[in-house]
């Protein structure tokens, strides 16, 4: 039987990316003492009062079809938050609710891209984008971030990547996997550049509420016009609600109508009781949300302290999010070999950097999804493994010297 070109592209683009993680999960399921640093699923729970609100909503019979754009109380809660953050009045008709940020991205890009169109995207990029981009059949034009400057964005390099086939500029700030920011002036400049060329600018801002000191500025605030702008956000990480699958898009009202048309044809609305809980969370979880960000800051600081004390390893300093990119170039040929060896000999799983693009082939990504006492155990193992690799390299160099 024949399958579509889209599924063929998706299989090719995602093959092998999760092999180390999948093996680690299988070993853990068989009872081995494996520490998973390879996936960004928070260990922190959804707040009890939010869970209770969802249960109450279920018991109240909120189990029916929802309006395609989403329940009004949730859209209003989002509109209020976006209005305060951007200083620009946001109406509920600008908001469409989706079952998670990933679906929001797929729906949005499906509205803007035809097969073979160019999409410009900075890399390293979130591994999940690969399947989405393959599904829509876009030609991906990568713009490398500067790994030597904490993965900063070069606006001029982005502009030079544009051609007459460019239809979308896709940004992610704060970024996954690097926790980097794109500044307000950079966003403003790129939004104007895109508008002048009739190019869409889409920004994934799902880590906007997990920042460590520096204030996130949304594209909604930076852009002079929303004519070509879509911002995507979700509750997965900021409120520890990954499994609830709740995200949204914010755009102009005209764009929202097009996004709604696609969403209505593909998902036919999101769960009522989940939307009720999401609206409640946005209105009542602010203190817990700050506590989540503070906990990730503590974990980031501990991880960097440990990494800086391990010879042969170095890392970026993320300003947001729940990940660290670990440079393993001094102890392994690439991140994949390091990840395979660390799982085999150290019982710790990390995600190879090549999953995010060629820019980070010599990196691995660590997730900050364990409390410090578990992280301590994991870094003890990482330190032993890195030390053994460094010692082996030194011995080999000595043998080579003797041969000369």
N, C-alpha and C positions, 0 to 999 in steps of 0.2 A: 504494500500500500504506500501511497505517496503522502508526504507531509508538507506543510507550507514552508516557504522560504524563511518566514519569520522564526519558526521553531528551530529550523536548521541553524540560523544565525545565533539564536539564543543558546543552543547547546554548545556551539563552538566557542562562544564568548565566555561561558561560565565553567567550561570543563576544567577540572583540576584545581580550581580556586579554593574549594573547601575540603580538599582531600585530607589535609592534616587535621583540621577540626573534626571532620566526620570520623576519622580513625580514633581521635581522642575521645569522642563521645561513645564510640563502641567499646573502647577499653574501659571507660568509666562505668558503663552499663554492666560490664562483666566483673565489676568489683575492684578494679585497679584504682590506686590513689592518684588520680589525674587532677591537676588544677587547670581549669579552662580560662585562659587569657585571650581566647581567640574569637569571642563573639561579644557584641555590645548589648547584652540583655541584662538590665540592672538587677542586682540582688536585692535592692531596696524595695519594699512592698508598696502597693497602692495603699493610700491612706484608708484606714478603716471606715471613716465616715463616708468616703466616696463609695466604697463597696456597699455599705449599708444603704446608701441612697439608690444604688442600682437595684438592690434586692427589693426595696420598697417600690420602686418603679415597676419591676417585674410583677410583684404581687398586686399592683394597681391595674394590671392588664395592659401595660405599655409594650405590647408584643406584636403590633400591627405594622403595616406599611407606613413609611415616613414620607413626608414631602421630599421631592427629588433634591432640592437644594439643601435640605436639612431642617431640623426643628427650629422654630423661631427663637425660643429662649437661648439655645446654644449659639446661633448666629448673632444674636444681640450681644451675648457675653463676649464673643470674639470681636465684634464691631467696637464695643466699648474699650476693650484692651488695645486694639489697633489704633483707635482714635487718640487715646492718651499717649501712646508710644510715638506716633508719627506726627502728632499735632495737626493732622488732616482728618476731617470728619469722614468716617467710614460707615456706609449704610449696609444693612443686612443683605441688600440685593447685590452687593459686591462679593459676597461670601458663598461658597459652595462646600458642603461637608462631604468628605470621602472616607472610606474605610481604611484609614492609614495614610501616612505621607507618601509611601511608595505608589499607591494607587492614584493619589493626587498628581504625582509627577507624570505617571503614564497617561492619565487622562489629558493633562495639560499639553504634553508633547504630541499626543495624537491629534490634538486640535490644530497644531501649528506646522507639523512636519509631514512631508510626503517622502516616500522612499527615494533615497539618493540625495536629499537635501543635506546641507552642512549644518552641524551644530558645533559651536566652539565651546570648549569646556576646559577649565584649568585642571591639571593633574599634579599630584595624585588626587584621585576622586573616589568617592564612596563606591565600594565594590558592587553594591546593588544597582548602580546606574547602568552597568554593562548590559544586563539583561533587558532593561527598559529601552535602551538605545537600540539594541539589536531588534527588539520587537517592532519598533516603528520604522526600522530600516534606514536610519539616519547615517550619514557619513560623519564620523566623529573626528574633529580637528582638535588635537590636544595642545594645550599651552602649559609648559612645565612651570610649576612654582619653584621658587629659589630655595632649595634645601639648605643652602649656606646662610640664609637670612630668615630662619625659622619659617620656611615655606611661605614667603611673602609673594604677592601678586605683582607682576609687571604689567601695568595698564597698556603701555606701548606695544608690548608683545601680543597682548590680546587684540589690539586694533589691527596689527599686521597680519593676524591670522584670518581676518575677514576676506571673503571673496564675493563675487556676484551670486554665489550659490548659498551664502550664509543666510539662514532663516532664524536661528535662535542662538543667543548667548546664554549659557547655563552656568550659574554661580551657586556656591554653597558657602555661606558664612553665618556663624562660625563653622569651620570646615571639619568634615570627617574624611580622612583619619587624623589630620594634623592639628586641629584646634586653632587654626589661624583665622584672623579677621580680615575682611576687606573693608577698608575705611570709608567713611561717609563721602569724602571728596572723590575717592576712586569710584564709588557707586554712582555718584552724581554724574561724573564724567562719562562713564560707560553707558549709563541710561540715555544721556543726551546723544552720544555717538550712535547708539542703536536706533533711537527714534529718528535721527536724521537719515538713516539708511533703511528705514522701515523693517527693522529686525526686532524680534521679540527678545526681551530679557527676562529670564525666569530665575528666581532665587530661592533656594532651599534654605530655610532658616530654622530647622527643627532643634538646633542647639542654642537658640537665642536666649533661653532662660537658664542655661548652665554656663555662666561666665565667672571668671576669677579676677575681678577687679575692674577690668576694662569694660566699658559699657557697649553693648551691641547696638548698632544703628541699622534699622531696617531699610531695605530698598524703598519701601513705601514712604519713608521720610525723605530719603535722599533724592529720589526721582522728581523732576519738575512736573512730569505728566505721568499718569497711569495708563495712557493709551496703549503702550506696548509692554506693560509690566504685569507679571504674576508673581506673587509671593506664596510660598508653601510652608506650612507649619503643622505641628502635631503635638500630641500629649505624651507620646511614647516614652521619651527620655526625661523630660522636665518634670513629669508627674508620676514616673515609674508605672506607665500604663501600656507597655508594649503589646500585650496580648489583647487589649481592648480594641485595637485597630481604629484609631480616631484621628483624622487629619482634616485639613481644610486648605482652600485656595482663597486668596484675596486679590482682586483685580478691578478693572473698570467694570461698570455694570454691563456694558456691551460684551466684553470678553467673558464675563461670568455667565451670560446667557448661552454662549457657545460651549463653554465648559459643561454647563448644566445639561445641554442637549446630549453630549457624549455620555456623561455620567448616567443620565436617565435611561439611556439605551443599554448600558452595560451593567449597572449595579442596582438600579431601581430603588435607590434610597438606602440609608443606613439604619441600624437597629435603633428603635426608639429608646429603649432603656439605657443603652450605652450613651446615646446623646444626652439623655437626662443627667446621667452621672458625670459626663464631661462638662456640661454647663455648671453643675454643682462644683466640680473640682476647680474650674477656672475662677469661680466666685468665692471659694472658701479655702483653697489649698495654698495660698500665697506664702504663709509661714513655712509650711512643709516643703514647698518648692525651693525656698531659700536654704532650708536645711539640707536638701538634696545637693544643691550646688556647693554648699560649704563642705559636705562630706567628700565630694569629688575633688575639691581643692586639697583637702587633707591627704587623700590618696595620691593625687598627682605629686604633691610635695614629697611624700614618703618615697614614691617610685623614683623620682629624680635623685633624691639623696642616695638611694641604693645604687642606681645606675652609675652615678658619678664616681662611686667608690669601686667600680668593677673595671679593671684594666681591659682595654680593647673594646669597650662598649661606650656609646654616647647616645644622646637623645635630644629631640627638640623640646622646647618648653611651651606646651599648649596653653593658650589663654582661655580656653573654653572646652566644653565637651567631656568625654569620658575615655579618651585614648591617648597613648603616647607612641610615637614612632621611634623605634630603637635601631640605630645604625650598627650593623654587625659586620661591616666590611673588613674589619681588622681580624676577625676570628672565623670567617666563613666566606666562601666564594660568592654566595648570595643568600638572600633571606629564606628561600625555600629550603636549601640544604641545612641552614641553621634551625629552622622550624622542625624539620624532620628529625634532626639529631637531638634537639632539645626534648621532643616528645619521647623519642626512643630511650634516651639516657637520663633525662631529667624529669620525665612525667609532667611536663608543663606544655600546654598547647598555645601557640601564638599564630597569627595569620601572616603568611608571607607577604612582603611588601609589594611584590609584583601583582598581587590582586588589585592594587590601586593604580597601577600603571608602571611604565618602564622607569620613571623618575625614582621610584622607591624599590627597585629590584634588590638593592643591598640593605634593605630595612625589613623589620617585622613590626607588626602592630600589636601593642599590648592594650587590653581593655582594663579599665579601673573598676571592675564589677565585683570585687571581693573586698571584705574588710581588711584592715591593715594586718591583723594577725595571720590571715591567709596569705596576703601579699608577701609578708616576711618569709614564710615558708617557701613560696614560689621563687623569691629572689635569692634565697640560699641555694636553691637548685640551679637557677640561672647562673649564679656566680661560679658554682662548681663546674658547670658545663663549659662556660666561657673560658674559665681558667684552664681546663683540660685541652680545649682547642688551641688556646694561645701557647700552652706549653708544647703541644705537639708541633705547632708551626715553628717554634724556636728550635726544637730538636732537629726538625727537618732542615732548617737553614744551616744548623751546625754541621749536619752530615754533608750537605752540599758543599760547605766550605772545606771540609776535610777532603772531599773528592777533588776539589780544585787544587 
